[in-house]
Amino acid sequence: MKKAILVTATLLTLSACSEYNRTDRALVGGGLGAATGAAIGASTGDVGAAFAGAGIGALAGGLIGAYTTPRRCVGYDRQGRPYYYRC
């Protein structure tokens, strides 16, 4: 039950993020990188490797998330026509 609550809380937190906001992309990228790095580090069976993997993954994921943020966002006017603006 605790795992289900934790997963639900995590998904709700991530769903509130905007894909066009540089800060949100860096946070989500860092979180995903940390989780992936920790999982890979934990597969070695060493706690130090798990922490190192989480740190390296968080740094790399945050940088990649911030760098890949779109520079031009899409908005829609009242008639439904798309227009572009600087994010």
N, C-alpha and C positions, 0 to 999 in steps of 0.2 A: 504494500500500500504506500509506503514511503517513497518508493521508486516512482510510482505513478504520479504522486503529488509533485515530486521533484521534476519529472519530465514535463508535466503540464505547466508548472510555473516557468520553466525554462522556455518552453514554446510560446507562452503568452508574452514573456519578456522580449523574445526575439521578434514576435509578430508586430510589436509596437515600433520597431526600427524602420527607418526610411532607407530605401536602397539608394537614394540620391544624396543623402547627407554624408559627408566625408567622415565625420566623427562616428556615426553609427556604423558605417562600413568598416572602419578601423576596429571598433569594439567587437563586432561580430566576427571579423576576420581573425582578430587576436584570440577570441574565445574558442573558435573552431581550431585554430592552430595549436593552442594550448592543449585542448582535449586530444587532438591527434598526436601531438608530440608526447604527451604523457602516456597515451596508450602504447605508442611504439617504444618509448623508454621502459615502460613497465613490462614489456614482453621479454626484456633481458633479465628480469627478476631482481633488479637492483633499484633501491629507492632513489639513490642519487641520479641514476640515469633517467628515471621517470621525471624528477624535478628539472633536470637539465633539458630533457626533451620538451617539457611543458614551457620552459622559459624561451627556448629557441623557437618553438612553434608559435608562441604568442607574439614574439617580436616579428617573425617573418609574416605571420598572418595579418598582423596589424598594418605593417608596411604595404603589403600587397592589397589589402582592403582599401586603404586610403589612396593608393596610387591608381586603382582601377575604378574609382568613382567617376561616373560620367560628368563631363564638363557642361553639357547642355541638357537641361531638363525639358520635358514635354508637358505642356499645359493644354487645356481645352477651353475654348470660349463658349459662350452661351448657345451657339449654333452647333457645337460639337466638333468644330474644326480645330485641328492640332496647331499649336504654335510652340516655338522653342524659346527658352530664356536661360540666362546664365544661372547656374545653381548656387 
